[in-house]
């Protein structure tokens, strides 16, 4: 059995603006990085200072909710050391 796509078209217009926000937070958070995938973007701070990374993650979420994804039907998933 082959894999098949359940969606005809996945909207990824939001990804570029989110990536810009993530890159900004990479500049502010030493040892953090961005992972770009086919339909998602991840800001990872697993190598950053734990407490500083958590503070930055909260700030990053505020930037996302009030900015590039405020009116976009996307899901934000918070990991232990990623958004």
mmCIF file of the N, C-alpha and C atoms, coordinates in Angstrom:
data_MODEL
# 
_entry.id   MODEL 
# 
loop_
_atom_site.group_PDB 
_atom_site.id 
_atom_site.type_symbol 
_atom_site.label_atom_id 
_atom_site.label_alt_id 
_atom_site.label_comp_id 
_atom_site.label_asym_id 
_atom_site.label_entity_id 
_atom_site.label_seq_id 
_atom_site.pdbx_PDB_ins_code 
_atom_site.Cartn_x 
_atom_site.Cartn_y 
_atom_site.Cartn_z 
_atom_site.occupancy 
_atom_site.B_iso_or_equiv 
_atom_site.pdbx_formal_charge 
_atom_site.auth_seq_id 
_atom_site.auth_comp_id 
_atom_site.auth_asym_id 
_atom_site.auth_atom_id 
_atom_site.pdbx_PDB_model_num 
ATOM 1   N N  . UNK A 1 1  ? 0.833  -1.191 0.000  1.00 0.00 ? 1  UNK A N  1 
ATOM 2   C CA . UNK A 1 1  ? 0.000  0.000  0.000  1.00 0.00 ? 1  UNK A CA 1 
ATOM 3   C C  . UNK A 1 1  ? 0.879  1.257  0.000  1.00 0.00 ? 1  UNK A C  1 
ATOM 4   N N  . UNK A 1 2  ? 0.548  2.167  -0.872 1.00 0.00 ? 2  UNK A N  1 
ATOM 5   C CA . UNK A 1 2  ? 1.320  3.402  -0.996 1.00 0.00 ? 2  UNK A CA 1 
ATOM 6   C C  . UNK A 1 2  ? 0.732  4.496  -0.109 1.00 0.00 ? 2  UNK A C  1 
ATOM 7   N N  . UNK A 1 3  ? 1.596  5.414  0.289  1.00 0.00 ? 3  UNK A N  1 
ATOM 8   C CA . UNK A 1 3  ? 1.140  6.587  1.027  1.00 0.00 ? 3  UNK A CA 1 
ATOM 9   C C  . UNK A 1 3  ? 0.365  7.478  0.081  1.00 0.00 ? 3  UNK A C  1 
ATOM 10  N N  . UNK A 1 4  ? -0.658 8.121  0.575  1.00 0.00 ? 4  UNK A N  1 
ATOM 11  C CA . UNK A 1 4  ? -1.347 9.088  -0.272 1.00 0.00 ? 4  UNK A CA 1 
ATOM 12  C C  . UNK A 1 4  ? -1.673 10.332 0.529  1.00 0.00 ? 4  UNK A C  1 
ATOM 13  N N  . UNK A 1 5  ? -1.633 11.454 -0.148 1.00 0.00 ? 5  UNK A N  1 
ATOM 14  C CA . UNK A 1 5  ? -1.872 12.745 0.484  1.00 0.00 ? 5  UNK A CA 1 
ATOM 15  C C  . UNK A 1 5  ? -3.362 12.927 0.746  1.00 0.00 ? 5  UNK A C  1 
ATOM 16  N N  . UNK A 1 6  ? -3.726 13.338 1.947  1.00 0.00 ? 6  UNK A N  1 
ATOM 17  C CA . UNK A 1 6  ? -5.125 13.547 2.295  1.00 0.00 ? 6  UNK A CA 1 
ATOM 18  C C  . UNK A 1 6  ? -5.602 14.960 1.975  1.00 0.00 ? 6  UNK A C  1 
ATOM 19  N N  . UNK A 1 7  ? -4.683 15.837 1.648  1.00 0.00 ? 7  UNK A N  1 
ATOM 20  C CA . UNK A 1 7  ? -5.029 17.209 1.324  1.00 0.00 ? 7  UNK A CA 1 
ATOM 21  C C  . UNK A 1 7  ? -4.596 17.502 -0.101 1.00 0.00 ? 7  UNK A C  1 
ATOM 22  N N  . UNK A 1 8  ? -5.502 18.124 -0.854 1.00 0.00 ? 8  UNK A N  1 
ATOM 23  C CA . UNK A 1 8  ? -5.141 18.501 -2.223 1.00 0.00 ? 8  UNK A CA 1 
ATOM 24  C C  . UNK A 1 8  ? -4.087 19.599 -2.219 1.00 0.00 ? 8  UNK A C  1 
ATOM 25  N N  . UNK A 1 9  ? -4.260 20.552 -1.308 1.00 0.00 ? 9  UNK A N  1 
ATOM 26  C CA . UNK A 1 9  ? -3.326 21.666 -1.268 1.00 0.00 ? 9  UNK A CA 1 
ATOM 27  C C  . UNK A 1 9  ? -3.148 22.116 0.185  1.00 0.00 ? 9  UNK A C  1 
ATOM 28  N N  . UNK A 1 10 ? -1.939 22.075 0.650  1.00 0.00 ? 10 UNK A N  1 
ATOM 29  C CA . UNK A 1 10 ? -1.636 22.555 1.995  1.00 0.00 ? 10 UNK A CA 1 
ATOM 30  C C  . UNK A 1 10 ? -1.138 23.988 1.860  1.00 0.00 ? 10 UNK A C  1 
ATOM 31  N N  . UNK A 1 11 ? -1.780 24.888 2.591  1.00 0.00 ? 11 UNK A N  1 
ATOM 32  C CA . UNK A 1 11 ? -1.394 26.303 2.518  1.00 0.00 ? 11 UNK A CA 1 
ATOM 33  C C  . UNK A 1 11 ? -0.178 26.558 3.398  1.00 0.00 ? 11 UNK A C  1 
ATOM 34  N N  . UNK A 1 12 ? 0.883  27.028 2.768  1.00 0.00 ? 12 UNK A N  1 
ATOM 35  C CA . UNK A 1 12 ? 2.126  27.292 3.496  1.00 0.00 ? 12 UNK A CA 1 
ATOM 36  C C  . UNK A 1 12 ? 2.558  28.755 3.350  1.00 0.00 ? 12 UNK A C  1 
ATOM 37  N N  . UNK A 1 13 ? 1.621  29.613 2.990  1.00 0.00 ? 13 UNK A N  1 
ATOM 38  C CA . UNK A 1 13 ? 1.931  31.035 2.802  1.00 0.00 ? 13 UNK A CA 1 
ATOM 39  C C  . UNK A 1 13 ? 2.504  31.659 4.077  1.00 0.00 ? 13 UNK A C  1 
ATOM 40  N N  . UNK A 1 14 ? 2.067  31.175 5.217  1.00 0.00 ? 14 UNK A N  1 
ATOM 41  C CA . UNK A 1 14 ? 2.464  31.709 6.521  1.00 0.00 ? 14 UNK A CA 1 
ATOM 42  C C  . UNK A 1 14 ? 3.908  31.393 6.887  1.00 0.00 ? 14 UNK A C  1 
ATOM 43  N N  . UNK A 1 15 ? 4.483  30.370 6.261  1.00 0.00 ? 15 UNK A N  1 
ATOM 44  C CA . UNK A 1 15 ? 5.782  29.854 6.689  1.00 0.00 ? 15 UNK A CA 1 
ATOM 45  C C  . UNK A 1 15 ? 6.915  30.883 6.589  1.00 0.00 ? 15 UNK A C  1 
ATOM 46  N N  . UNK A 1 16 ? 6.923  31.669 5.533  1.00 0.00 ? 16 UNK A N  1 
ATOM 47  C CA . UNK A 1 16 ? 8.013  32.629 5.349  1.00 0.00 ? 16 UNK A CA 1 
ATOM 48  C C  . UNK A 1 16 ? 8.036  33.680 6.453  1.00 0.00 ? 16 UNK A C  1 
ATOM 49  N N  . UNK A 1 17 ? 6.876  34.218 6.801  1.00 0.00 ? 17 UNK A N  1 
ATOM 50  C CA . UNK A 1 17 ? 6.840  35.243 7.845  1.00 0.00 ? 17 UNK A CA 1 
ATOM 51  C C  . UNK A 1 17 ? 7.163  34.650 9.217  1.00 0.00 ? 17 UNK A C  1 
ATOM 52  N N  . UNK A 1 18 ? 6.740  33.419 9.459  1.00 0.00 ? 18 UNK A N  1 
ATOM 53  C CA . UNK A 1 18 ? 7.078  32.752 10.726 1.00 0.00 ? 18 UNK A CA 1 
ATOM 54  C C  . UNK A 1 18 ? 8.579  32.478 10.778 1.00 0.00 ? 18 UNK A C  1 
ATOM 55  N N  . UNK A 1 19 ? 9.147  32.063 9.666  1.00 0.00 ? 19 UNK A N  1 
ATOM 56  C CA . UNK A 1 19 ? 10.582 31.804 9.634  1.00 0.00 ? 19 UNK A CA 1 
ATOM 57  C C  . UNK A 1 19 ? 11.380 33.072 9.952  1.00 0.00 ? 19 UNK A C  1 
ATOM 58  N N  . UNK A 1 20 ? 10.928 34.213 9.474  1.00 0.00 ? 20 UNK A N  1 
ATOM 59  C CA . UNK A 1 20 ? 11.607 35.478 9.776  1.00 0.00 ? 20 UNK A CA 1 
ATOM 60  C C  . UNK A 1 20 ? 11.582 35.766 11.279 1.00 0.00 ? 20 UNK A C  1 
ATOM 61  N N  . UNK A 1 21 ? 10.449 35.508 11.924 1.00 0.00 ? 21 UNK A N  1 
ATOM 62  C CA . UNK A 1 21 ? 10.346 35.688 13.376 1.00 0.00 ? 21 UNK A CA 1 
ATOM 63  C C  . UNK A 1 21 ? 11.306 34.729 14.081 1.00 0.00 ? 21 UNK A C  1 
ATOM 64  N N  . UNK A 1 22 ? 11.327 33.472 13.635 1.00 0.00 ? 22 UNK A N  1 
ATOM 65  C CA . UNK A 1 22 ? 12.204 32.477 14.241 1.00 0.00 ? 22 UNK A CA 1 
ATOM 66  C C  . UNK A 1 22 ? 13.676 32.866 14.081 1.00 0.00 ? 22 UNK A C  1 
ATOM 67  N N  . UNK A 1 23 ? 14.039 33.378 12.902 1.00 0.00 ? 23 UNK A N  1 
ATOM 68  C CA . UNK A 1 23 ? 15.428 33.796 12.674 1.00 0.00 ? 23 UNK A CA 1 
ATOM 69  C C  . UNK A 1 23 ? 15.799 34.964 13.589 1.00 0.00 ? 23 UNK A C  1 
ATOM 70  N N  . UNK A 1 24 ? 14.859 35.872 13.813 1.00 0.00 ? 24 UNK A N  1 
ATOM 71  C CA . UNK A 1 24 ? 15.076 36.978 14.735 1.00 0.00 ? 24 UNK A CA 1 
ATOM 72  C C  . UNK A 1 24 ? 15.366 36.433 16.133 1.00 0.00 ? 24 UNK A C  1 
ATOM 73  N N  . UNK A 1 25 ? 14.610 35.412 16.555 1.00 0.00 ? 25 UNK A N  1 
ATOM 74  C CA . UNK A 1 25 ? 14.835 34.835 17.878 1.00 0.00 ? 25 UNK A CA 1 
ATOM 75  C C  . UNK A 1 25 ? 16.118 34.013 17.933 1.00 0.00 ? 25 UNK A C  1 
ATOM 76  N N  . UNK A 1 26 ? 16.568 33.504 16.815 1.00 0.00 ? 26 UNK A N  1 
ATOM 77  C CA . UNK A 1 26 ? 17.882 32.835 16.782 1.00 0.00 ? 26 UNK A CA 1 
ATOM 78  C C  . UNK A 1 26 ? 18.991 33.845 17.058 1.00 0.00 ? 26 UNK A C  1 
ATOM 79  N N  . UNK A 1 27 ? 18.837 35.050 16.521 1.00 0.00 ? 27 UNK A N  1 
ATOM 80  C CA . UNK A 1 27 ? 19.833 36.101 16.770 1.00 0.00 ? 27 UNK A CA 1 
ATOM 81  C C  . UNK A 1 27 ? 19.842 36.503 18.242 1.00 0.00 ? 27 UNK A C  1 
ATOM 82  N N  . UNK A 1 28 ? 18.702 36.475 18.886 1.00 0.00 ? 28 UNK A N  1 
ATOM 83  C CA . UNK A 1 28 ? 18.569 36.868 20.289 1.00 0.00 ? 28 UNK A CA 1 
ATOM 84  C C  . UNK A 1 28 ? 18.913 35.740 21.270 1.00 0.00 ? 28 UNK A C  1 
ATOM 85  N N  . UNK A 1 29 ? 18.913 34.491 20.770 1.00 0.00 ? 29 UNK A N  1 
ATOM 86  C CA . UNK A 1 29 ? 19.081 33.334 21.653 1.00 0.00 ? 29 UNK A CA 1 
ATOM 87  C C  . UNK A 1 29 ? 20.258 32.489 21.175 1.00 0.00 ? 29 UNK A C  1 
ATOM 88  N N  . UNK A 1 30 ? 21.416 32.648 21.791 1.00 0.00 ? 30 UNK A N  1 
ATOM 89  C CA . UNK A 1 30 ? 22.583 31.862 21.376 1.00 0.00 ? 30 UNK A CA 1 
ATOM 90  C C  . UNK A 1 30 ? 22.311 30.360 21.413 1.00 0.00 ? 30 UNK A C  1 
ATOM 91  N N  . UNK A 1 31 ? 22.812 29.667 20.399 1.00 0.00 ? 31 UNK A N  1 
ATOM 92  C CA . UNK A 1 31 ? 22.722 28.213 20.247 1.00 0.00 ? 31 UNK A CA 1 
ATOM 93  C C  . UNK A 1 31 ? 21.308 27.697 19.946 1.00 0.00 ? 31 UNK A C  1 
ATOM 94  N N  . UNK A 1 32 ? 20.412 28.586 19.546 1.00 0.00 ? 32 UNK A N  1 
ATOM 95  C CA . UNK A 1 32 ? 19.103 28.130 19.059 1.00 0.00 ? 32 UNK A CA 1 
ATOM 96  C C  . UNK A 1 32 ? 19.177 28.049 17.534 1.00 0.00 ? 32 UNK A C  1 
ATOM 97  N N  . UNK A 1 33 ? 18.244 27.329 16.937 1.00 0.00 ? 33 UNK A N  1 
ATOM 98  C CA . UNK A 1 33 ? 18.267 27.179 15.481 1.00 0.00 ? 33 UNK A CA 1 
ATOM 99  C C  . UNK A 1 33 ? 16.868 26.917 14.943 1.00 0.00 ? 33 UNK A C  1 
ATOM 100 N N  . UNK A 1 34 ? 16.708 27.063 13.621 1.00 0.00 ? 34 UNK A N  1 
ATOM 101 C CA . UNK A 1 34 ? 15.431 26.868 12.943 1.00 0.00 ? 34 UNK A CA 1 
ATOM 102 C C  . UNK A 1 34 ? 15.516 25.613 12.089 1.00 0.00 ? 34 UNK A C  1 
ATOM 103 N N  . UNK A 1 35 ? 14.475 24.818 12.133 1.00 0.00 ? 35 UNK A N  1 
ATOM 104 C CA . UNK A 1 35 ? 14.346 23.649 11.257 1.00 0.00 ? 35 UNK A CA 1 
ATOM 105 C C  . UNK A 1 35 ? 13.144 23.892 10.353 1.00 0.00 ? 35 UNK A C  1 
ATOM 106 N N  . UNK A 1 36 ? 13.367 23.867 9.045  1.00 0.00 ? 36 UNK A N  1 
ATOM 107 C CA . UNK A 1 36 ? 12.278 24.048 8.097  1.00 0.00 ? 36 UNK A CA 1 
ATOM 108 C C  . UNK A 1 36 ? 11.932 22.694 7.497  1.00 0.00 ? 36 UNK A C  1 
ATOM 109 N N  . UNK A 1 37 ? 10.655 22.374 7.564  1.00 0.00 ? 37 UNK A N  1 
ATOM 110 C CA . UNK A 1 37 ? 10.167 21.096 7.041  1.00 0.00 ? 37 UNK A CA 1 
ATOM 111 C C  . UNK A 1 37 ? 9.156  21.383 5.942  1.00 0.00 ? 37 UNK A C  1 
ATOM 112 N N  . UNK A 1 38 ? 8.579  20.333 5.377  1.00 0.00 ? 38 UNK A N  1 
ATOM 113 C CA . UNK A 1 38 ? 7.673  20.521 4.241  1.00 0.00 ? 38 UNK A CA 1 
ATOM 114 C C  . UNK A 1 38 ? 6.463  21.393 4.591  1.00 0.00 ? 38 UNK A C  1 
ATOM 115 N N  . UNK A 1 39 ? 5.856  21.152 5.739  1.00 0.00 ? 39 UNK A N  1 
ATOM 116 C CA . UNK A 1 39 ? 4.658  21.909 6.115  1.00 0.00 ? 39 UNK A CA 1 
ATOM 117 C C  . UNK A 1 39 ? 4.759  22.519 7.514  1.00 0.00 ? 39 UNK A C  1 
ATOM 118 N N  . UNK A 1 40 ? 5.969  22.647 8.028  1.00 0.00 ? 40 UNK A N  1 
ATOM 119 C CA . UNK A 1 40 ? 6.133  23.238 9.357  1.00 0.00 ? 40 UNK A CA 1 
ATOM 120 C C  . UNK A 1 40 ? 7.498  23.903 9.491  1.00 0.00 ? 40 UNK A C  1 
ATOM 121 N N  . UNK A 1 41 ? 7.588  24.754 10.507 1.00 0.00 ? 41 UNK A N  1 
ATOM 122 C CA . UNK A 1 41 ? 8.832  25.421 10.849 1.00 0.00 ? 41 UNK A CA 1 
ATOM 123 C C  . UNK A 1 41 ? 8.986  25.269 12.359 1.00 0.00 ? 41 UNK A C  1 
ATOM 124 N N  . UNK A 1 42 ? 10.187 24.911 12.798 1.00 0.00 ? 42 UNK A N  1 
ATOM 125 C CA . UNK A 1 42 ? 10.422 24.684 14.220 1.00 0.00 ? 42 UNK A CA 1 
ATOM 126 C C  . UNK A 1 42 ? 11.566 25.573 14.689 1.00 0.00 ? 42 UNK A C  1 
ATOM 127 N N  . UNK A 1 43 ? 11.341 26.265 15.812 1.00 0.00 ? 43 UNK A N  1 
ATOM 128 C CA . UNK A 1 43 ? 12.418 27.002 16.479 1.00 0.00 ? 43 UNK A CA 1 
ATOM 129 C C  . UNK A 1 43 ? 12.855 26.132 17.645 1.00 0.00 ? 43 UNK A C  1 
ATOM 130 N N  . UNK A 1 44 ? 14.116 25.741 17.640 1.00 0.00 ? 44 UNK A N  1 
ATOM 131 C CA . UNK A 1 44 ? 14.626 24.795 18.625 1.00 0.00 ? 44 UNK A CA 1 
ATOM 132 C C  . UNK A 1 44 ? 15.667 25.478 19.500 1.00 0.00 ? 44 UNK A C  1 
ATOM 133 N N  . UNK A 1 45 ? 15.508 25.337 20.822 1.00 0.00 ? 45 UNK A N  1 
ATOM 134 C CA . UNK A 1 45 ? 16.473 25.942 21.745 1.00 0.00 ? 45 UNK A CA 1 
ATOM 135 C C  . UNK A 1 45 ? 17.067 24.898 22.682 1.00 0.00 ? 45 UNK A C  1 
ATOM 136 N N  . UNK A 1 46 ? 17.195 23.664 22.207 1.00 0.00 ? 46 UNK A N  1 
ATOM 137 C CA . UNK A 1 46 ? 17.693 22.589 23.066 1.00 0.00 ? 46 UNK A CA 1 
ATOM 138 C C  . UNK A 1 46 ? 19.146 22.769 23.482 1.00 0.00 ? 46 UNK A C  1 
ATOM 139 N N  . UNK A 1 47 ? 19.931 23.534 22.728 1.00 0.00 ? 47 UNK A N  1 
ATOM 140 C CA . UNK A 1 47 ? 21.335 23.757 23.089 1.00 0.00 ? 47 UNK A CA 1 
ATOM 141 C C  . UNK A 1 47 ? 21.546 25.098 23.799 1.00 0.00 ? 47 UNK A C  1 
ATOM 142 N N  . UNK A 1 48 ? 20.470 25.872 23.937 1.00 0.00 ? 48 UNK A N  1 
ATOM 143 C CA . UNK A 1 48 ? 20.570 27.190 24.582 1.00 0.00 ? 48 UNK A CA 1 
ATOM 144 C C  . UNK A 1 48 ? 20.441 27.041 26.098 1.00 0.00 ? 48 UNK A C  1 
ATOM 145 N N  . UNK A 1 49 ? 20.750 28.123 26.803 1.00 0.00 ? 49 UNK A N  1 
ATOM 146 C CA . UNK A 1 49 ? 20.521 28.152 28.243 1.00 0.00 ? 49 UNK A CA 1 
ATOM 147 C C  . UNK A 1 49 ? 19.036 27.869 28.490 1.00 0.00 ? 49 UNK A C  1 
ATOM 148 N N  . UNK A 1 50 ? 18.746 26.908 29.354 1.00 0.00 ? 50 UNK A N  1 
ATOM 149 C CA . UNK A 1 50 ? 17.372 26.434 29.544 1.00 0.00 ? 50 UNK A CA 1 
ATOM 150 C C  . UNK A 1 50 ? 16.421 27.554 29.962 1.00 0.00 ? 50 UNK A C  1 
ATOM 151 N N  . UNK A 1 51 ? 16.765 28.271 31.005 1.00 0.00 ? 51 UNK A N  1 
ATOM 152 C CA . UNK A 1 51 ? 15.853 29.309 31.511 1.00 0.00 ? 51 UNK A CA 1 
ATOM 153 C C  . UNK A 1 51 ? 15.693 30.448 30.504 1.00 0.00 ? 51 UNK A C  1 
ATOM 154 N N  . UNK A 1 52 ? 16.790 30.881 29.900 1.00 0.00 ? 52 UNK A N  1 
ATOM 155 C CA . UNK A 1 52 ? 16.716 31.943 28.901 1.00 0.00 ? 52 UNK A CA 1 
ATOM 156 C C  . UNK A 1 52 ? 15.904 31.472 27.693 1.00 0.00 ? 52 UNK A C  1 
ATOM 157 N N  . UNK A 1 53 ? 16.091 30.236 27.289 1.00 0.00 ? 53 UNK A N  1 
ATOM 158 C CA . UNK A 1 53 ? 15.326 29.680 26.170 1.00 0.00 ? 53 UNK A CA 1 
ATOM 159 C C  . UNK A 1 53 ? 13.833 29.686 26.440 1.00 0.00 ? 53 UNK A C  1 
ATOM 160 N N  . UNK A 1 54 ? 13.437 29.343 27.643 1.00 0.00 ? 54 UNK A N  1 
ATOM 161 C CA . UNK A 1 54 ? 12.002 29.344 28.000 1.00 0.00 ? 54 UNK A CA 1 
ATOM 162 C C  . UNK A 1 54 ? 11.423 30.754 27.967 1.00 0.00 ? 54 UNK A C  1 
ATOM 163 N N  . UNK A 1 55 ? 12.195 31.708 28.462 1.00 0.00 ? 55 UNK A N  1 
ATOM 164 C CA . UNK A 1 55 ? 11.737 33.103 28.426 1.00 0.00 ? 55 UNK A CA 1 
ATOM 165 C C  . UNK A 1 55 ? 11.575 33.558 26.979 1.00 0.00 ? 55 UNK A C  1 
ATOM 166 N N  . UNK A 1 56 ? 12.555 33.235 26.154 1.00 0.00 ? 56 UNK A N  1 
ATOM 167 C CA . UNK A 1 56 ? 12.504 33.610 24.742 1.00 0.00 ? 56 UNK A CA 1 
ATOM 168 C C  . UNK A 1 56 ? 11.325 32.919 24.047 1.00 0.00 ? 56 UNK A C  1 
ATOM 169 N N  . UNK A 1 57 ? 11.056 31.669 24.395 1.00 0.00 ? 57 UNK A N  1 
ATOM 170 C CA . UNK A 1 57 ? 9.942  30.930 23.786 1.00 0.00 ? 57 UNK A CA 1 
ATOM 171 C C  . UNK A 1 57 ? 8.612  31.620 24.097 1.00 0.00 ? 57 UNK A C  1 
ATOM 172 N N  . UNK A 1 58 ? 8.440  32.076 25.320 1.00 0.00 ? 58 UNK A N  1 
ATOM 173 C CA . UNK A 1 58 ? 7.201  32.796 25.677 1.00 0.00 ? 58 UNK A CA 1 
ATOM 174 C C  . UNK A 1 58 ? 7.074  34.080 24.861 1.00 0.00 ? 58 UNK A C  1 
ATOM 175 N N  . UNK A 1 59 ? 8.178  34.794 24.718 1.00 0.00 ? 59 UNK A N  1 
ATOM 176 C CA . UNK A 1 59 ? 8.172  36.031 23.933 1.00 0.00 ? 59 UNK A CA 1 
ATOM 177 C C  . UNK A 1 59 ? 7.890  35.723 22.460 1.00 0.00 ? 59 UNK A C  1 
ATOM 178 N N  . UNK A 1 60 ? 8.495  34.677 21.963 1.00 0.00 ? 60 UNK A N  1 
ATOM 179 C CA . UNK A 1 60 ? 8.288  34.268 20.571 1.00 0.00 ? 60 UNK A CA 1 
ATOM 180 C C  . UNK A 1 60 ? 6.819  33.953 20.318 1.00 0.00 ? 60 UNK A C  1 
ATOM 181 N N  . UNK A 1 61 ? 6.177  33.229 21.239 1.00 0.00 ? 61 UNK A N  1 
ATOM 182 C CA . UNK A 1 61 ? 4.759  32.895 21.082 1.00 0.00 ? 61 UNK A CA 1 
ATOM 183 C C  . UNK A 1 61 ? 3.908  34.153 20.998 1.00 0.00 ? 61 UNK A C  1 
ATOM 184 N N  . UNK A 1 62 ? 4.208  35.147 21.825 1.00 0.00 ? 62 UNK A N  1 
ATOM 185 C CA . UNK A 1 62 ? 3.474  36.416 21.764 1.00 0.00 ? 62 UNK A CA 1 
ATOM 186 C C  . UNK A 1 62 ? 3.642  37.076 20.401 1.00 0.00 ? 62 UNK A C  1 
ATOM 187 N N  . UNK A 1 63 ? 4.867  37.049 19.867 1.00 0.00 ? 63 UNK A N  1 
ATOM 188 C CA . UNK A 1 63 ? 5.116  37.608 18.534 1.00 0.00 ? 63 UNK A CA 1 
ATOM 189 C C  . UNK A 1 63 ? 4.290  36.890 17.473 1.00 0.00 ? 63 UNK A C  1 
ATOM 190 N N  . UNK A 1 64 ? 4.213  35.572 17.567 1.00 0.00 ? 64 UNK A N  1 
ATOM 191 C CA . UNK A 1 64 ? 3.454  34.795 16.579 1.00 0.00 ? 64 UNK A CA 1 
ATOM 192 C C  . UNK A 1 64 ? 1.961  35.070 16.679 1.00 0.00 ? 64 UNK A C  1 
ATOM 193 N N  . UNK A 1 65 ? 1.418  35.019 17.897 1.00 0.00 ? 65 UNK A N  1 
ATOM 194 C CA . UNK A 1 65 ? -0.025 35.176 18.089 1.00 0.00 ? 65 UNK A CA 1 
ATOM 195 C C  . UNK A 1 65 ? -0.520 36.555 17.689 1.00 0.00 ? 65 UNK A C  1 
ATOM 196 N N  . UNK A 1 66 ? 0.319  37.570 17.856 1.00 0.00 ? 66 UNK A N  1 
ATOM 197 C CA . UNK A 1 66 ? -0.107 38.935 17.522 1.00 0.00 ? 66 UNK A CA 1 
ATOM 198 C C  . UNK A 1 66 ? 0.373  39.370 16.144 1.00 0.00 ? 66 UNK A C  1 
ATOM 199 N N  . UNK A 1 67 ? 1.173  38.542 15.489 1.00 0.00 ? 67 UNK A N  1 
ATOM 200 C CA . UNK A 1 67 ? 1.748  38.929 14.199 1.00 0.00 ? 67 UNK A CA 1 
ATOM 201 C C  . UNK A 1 67 ? 1.378  37.999 13.065 1.00 0.00 ? 67 UNK A C  1 
ATOM 202 N N  . UNK A 1 68 ? 2.357  37.239 12.562 1.00 0.00 ? 68 UNK A N  1 
ATOM 203 C CA . UNK A 1 68 ? 2.189  36.524 11.304 1.00 0.00 ? 68 UNK A CA 1 
ATOM 204 C C  . UNK A 1 68 ? 1.115  35.439 11.280 1.00 0.00 ? 68 UNK A C  1 
ATOM 205 N N  . UNK A 1 69 ? 0.708  34.921 12.407 1.00 0.00 ? 69 UNK A N  1 
ATOM 206 C CA . UNK A 1 69 ? -0.320 33.869 12.359 1.00 0.00 ? 69 UNK A CA 1 
ATOM 207 C C  . UNK A 1 69 ? -1.590 34.264 13.098 1.00 0.00 ? 69 UNK A C  1 
ATOM 208 N N  . UNK A 1 70 ? -1.764 35.554 13.361 1.00 0.00 ? 70 UNK A N  1 
ATOM 209 C CA . UNK A 1 70 ? -2.928 35.997 14.122 1.00 0.00 ? 70 UNK A CA 1 
ATOM 210 C C  . UNK A 1 70 ? -4.251 35.626 13.452 1.00 0.00 ? 70 UNK A C  1 
ATOM 211 N N  . UNK A 1 71 ? -4.272 35.549 12.136 1.00 0.00 ? 71 UNK A N  1 
ATOM 212 C CA . UNK A 1 71 ? -5.516 35.208 11.418 1.00 0.00 ? 71 UNK A CA 1 
ATOM 213 C C  . UNK A 1 71 ? -5.332 34.021 10.485 1.00 0.00 ? 71 UNK A C  1 
ATOM 214 N N  . UNK A 1 72 ? -4.409 33.141 10.834 1.00 0.00 ? 72 UNK A N  1 
ATOM 215 C CA . UNK A 1 72 ? -4.106 31.994 9.975  1.00 0.00 ? 72 UNK A CA 1 
ATOM 216 C C  . UNK A 1 72 ? -4.468 30.702 10.720 1.00 0.00 ? 72 UNK A C  1 
ATOM 217 N N  . UNK A 1 73 ? -5.145 29.775 10.048 1.00 0.00 ? 73 UNK A N  1 
ATOM 218 C CA . UNK A 1 73 ? -5.523 28.523 10.724 1.00 0.00 ? 73 UNK A CA 1 
ATOM 219 C C  . UNK A 1 73 ? -4.352 27.534 10.829 1.00 0.00 ? 73 UNK A C  1 
ATOM 220 N N  . UNK A 1 74 ? -3.423 27.835 11.731 1.00 0.00 ? 74 UNK A N  1 
ATOM 221 C CA . UNK A 1 74 ? -2.293 26.943 11.971 1.00 0.00 ? 74 UNK A CA 1 
ATOM 222 C C  . UNK A 1 74 ? -2.288 26.540 13.439 1.00 0.00 ? 74 UNK A C  1 
ATOM 223 N N  . UNK A 1 75 ? -1.601 25.470 13.733 1.00 0.00 ? 75 UNK A N  1 
ATOM 224 C CA . UNK A 1 75 ? -1.494 24.989 15.098 1.00 0.00 ? 75 UNK A CA 1 
ATOM 225 C C  . UNK A 1 75 ? -0.066 25.204 15.593 1.00 0.00 ? 75 UNK A C  1 
ATOM 226 N N  . UNK A 1 76 ? 0.058  25.780 16.781 1.00 0.00 ? 76 UNK A N  1 
ATOM 227 C CA . UNK A 1 76 ? 1.375  25.951 17.390 1.00 0.00 ? 76 UNK A CA 1 
ATOM 228 C C  . UNK A 1 76 ? 1.561  24.808 18.380 1.00 0.00 ? 76 UNK A C  1 
ATOM 229 N N  . UNK A 1 77 ? 2.639  24.087 18.218 1.00 0.00 ? 77 UNK A N  1 
ATOM 230 C CA . UNK A 1 77 ? 2.941  22.980 19.120 1.00 0.00 ? 77 UNK A CA 1 
ATOM 231 C C  . UNK A 1 77 ? 4.187  23.351 19.906 1.00 0.00 ? 77 UNK A C  1 
ATOM 232 N N  . UNK A 1 78 ? 4.058  23.340 21.222 1.00 0.00 ? 78 UNK A N  1 
ATOM 233 C CA . UNK A 1 78 ? 5.186  23.654 22.086 1.00 0.00 ? 78 UNK A CA 1 
ATOM 234 C C  . UNK A 1 78 ? 5.809  22.363 22.588 1.00 0.00 ? 78 UNK A C  1 
ATOM 235 N N  . UNK A 1 79 ? 7.079  22.195 22.295 1.00 0.00 ? 79 UNK A N  1 
ATOM 236 C CA . UNK A 1 79 ? 7.813  21.055 22.819 1.00 0.00 ? 79 UNK A CA 1 
ATOM 237 C C  . UNK A 1 79 ? 8.547  21.458 24.085 1.00 0.00 ? 79 UNK A C  1 
ATOM 238 N N  . UNK A 1 80 ? 9.292  20.536 24.663 1.00 0.00 ? 80 UNK A N  1 
ATOM 239 C CA . UNK A 1 80 ? 10.052 20.841 25.869 1.00 0.00 ? 80 UNK A CA 1 
ATOM 240 C C  . UNK A 1 80 ? 11.062 21.951 25.611 1.00 0.00 ? 80 UNK A C  1 
ATOM 241 N N  . UNK A 1 81 ? 11.686 21.934 24.424 1.00 0.00 ? 81 UNK A N  1 
ATOM 242 C CA . UNK A 1 81 ? 12.680 22.946 24.075 1.00 0.00 ? 81 UNK A CA 1 
ATOM 243 C C  . UNK A 1 81 ? 12.532 23.375 22.633 1.00 0.00 ? 81 UNK A C  1 
ATOM 244 N N  . UNK A 1 82 ? 11.264 23.512 22.209 1.00 0.00 ? 82 UNK A N  1 
ATOM 245 C CA . UNK A 1 82 ? 11.008 23.937 20.829 1.00 0.00 ? 82 UNK A CA 1 
ATOM 246 C C  . UNK A 1 82 ? 9.599  24.515 20.711 1.00 0.00 ? 82 UNK A C  1 
ATOM 247 N N  . UNK A 1 83 ? 9.402  25.287 19.640 1.00 0.00 ? 83 UNK A N  1 
ATOM 248 C CA . UNK A 1 83 ? 8.089  25.823 19.298 1.00 0.00 ? 83 UNK A CA 1 
ATOM 249 C C  . UNK A 1 83 ? 7.877  25.538 17.824 1.00 0.00 ? 83 UNK A C  1 
# 
